[in-house]
């Protein structure tokens, strides 16, 4: 039975297409010696502007940076570029924010490195992503969901380098702190299928479906795993649901292509 095109762990796309760049919350800004006393307020104002006018937010970030805004200003610029899907520019801004934070001995640096790595993945540069994420993880200051998501992104970069065993370790660690995120289970299921561990793949995709049954990417992978398992009925149902949930998207097109194998042969 034909599988739908694989949902690659290293796939890069926009936040609306998993797995890809996730919208990243900016870390709480703290006043710096060189910057204004209301850094936190200014950052929140800049983020609010991004929602309606990213270009204006970028301009504000530039003015803020020229006035000594430091890492927080760079972060706002990166978030504005990300809103425009200019991922390479966003990554460069986040990395600049990380370096500024490191110089200021600010523990937000790890968060900025993680944002940079996530943006590099979306830009399709897994090598730069891995470098940034190495910096984020070795800092030792990420905790909870932030730590889990950084490990998931690191796993995706490792898959791009064909280091599946190390990616498995990263995802297993990520599940301890990001186990409520359906993306974590989706990535784990996909990797398990690619490594030929179907029992693990079945269990992990069930966890993803439990948390996000209306996610087309989850349904697509559920169909892939069912197909690999020889379960035509479940594969058909999952691929059809993926196509229904996200019409006119690459996910739907992949599901439809897989379903076409069941079409009757042309005379």
Buried (B, 14 or more C-beta within 10 A) or exposed (E): EEBBBBBEBBBBBEBEBBBBBBEBEBBEBBEBEEBBEEBBEBBBBBBEBBEEBBEEBBBBBBEBBEEEBBBBBBBBBBBBBBBBBBBBBBBBBBBBBBBBBBEBEBBBBBBBBBBBBBBBBBBBBBEBBBBBBBBBBEBEBBEEBBBBBBBBBBBBBBBBEEBBEBBBBBBEBBBEBBBEBBBBBBBBBBBBBBBEBBEBBBBBBBBBBEBBEEBBBBBBBBBBBBBBBEBEEBBBBBBBBBBEBBEEBBBBBBBBBBBEBEEEEEE
